Structures are given as C-alpha cells and as structure tokens.
Amino acid sequence: MTAIAQGRTRRTGLLGAMCALVVTGTGLTGCGGDDPDAGTNGVGKLPAAQIQTKAKAAAESAGTVRLSGNVVTSGRTYKLDMRLKSDGGSGSVTSEGATFRLLRIGEQLYLKADADFWGQQDGKDDSGTDTAAADKLDDKFVKVPQGDPSYKKFSGFTDKDVLLAGLLTLHGELSTDGHHEQSGIRTIRITGGDGSGGKLDVSLEGEPYPLRLERAGGAGTLTFSGWGKSFSLKEPGKDETVDYGKQLPTS
C-alpha cells in the first residue's frame, strides 16, 4: 500500500470516529448527511407504538437492571435506588425522611432500618419509640413475614417484572418527540398524550433499552442503567438477622 493510500485510510477512519462523536442537544448531526439514525439500532425510524413494544421486550429479556429516581404513589414520594433481577433485588428506599434497605432473595424479604424508623412504626408515645423493640431491630435485617401487610407493598419494590410492567406504560396517544441523549447515549423519546401521559427515552445504541422515564401527572422521574450486568444477592448472616415473628411492628 502506498503512503498516499495509507493516509487516505487513516483520514477515513478518523472522520468516521469524529462522526460518532458529533452530537447536538436533539440528536446526532450527520457527517455528510442528515440522518440522525445513522449508525443506530434503527428503532428511531419506527412508529412510537413499535418503539414502546421493543423497549418493553428488551427490558423483559434483560436479566438485571438498576433503577433510581423518585416515584409518587398514593400521595407519598419514594426515592428509589434498586438493583433488580429475576429472582430478587436489593437497594434503598427513602420516604418521608426515613431510609430503609430492602433485600429479597426468592420469596424471602428482608427490611433493614435504624431504631428511629422502627420507633416511628410503633408510634406508641410522643418520642415514637418502643425502646426494647426498636433497639432489637436497629440496623438488622428483619425477616418480613409473607402474611404481614407490608410484605406485598415492599416486595413490589424488589420485583423486576412487576415494577417494570407498571412503569413502562405511557398513557394516551403515543408519538415520537425527537432524538435526545442520556448519559452520553443517543436516544429516541416517545410520549403519551403529547407528554402529559409520560415520556420515555429509549436507547438508539445496542439493545433498545429504556433509559429514562418521566411518569404521567408528575408522578416521578426514573433512570434505568446496568441492563444485563450481573450482580449477586447474598443472604445476611445469622448475627445480622432478626425474625420478628408473624407480623412486624404496626405501621
């Protein structure tokens, strides 16, 4: 190969790399073209309903995901940072100033919180504490009985399929809302009801995973990451665990 030919090859490769890096606030600008979907997975060219279908399918097929952000439900705001997989999940939930950790492995759910949290749950006097119970549960993994009213509520935060099925649905007529970017990844945005029914950013790179969701009615904003990245769930040690019995302190 001649020096001239080698120079052309290097320039061609450099220009190709530069094209992949030229991103505007609304999407990729074409190098020598105007196609914002050049070099993507192609879902940006599909109707909004098909994009949503593909995003849901990608989410269902991924073994794991990390979900973080805020969810508003029944008038209460929950701040979530959860790692989820098919057989369980772990992470933290904050609500009304109280933070607790959830861990589910199979059907066994654990809740870990400090003494102040458990005192507020009992709420037996102005100080909010039943000292003996709160101290016993302080910073321990407390087994949540399946018959306890809180089991279904809290386990939902650790159930990948249930949680995503409820979240990844936009309301109203679906439409696309341009090309965007989330954490350096190009996305196509779809909306329900011109945005009032929610907004979902779907990756244009690799699998069409959901990356960011604005829920309808201002009911929270969530980001999704770590799709398919493996992590382990470990049973807490006996010295870290408390079995409170058939029902937790009254919530």
Disulfide bonds with the S-S distance in Angstrom:
Cys19-Cys31 2.41
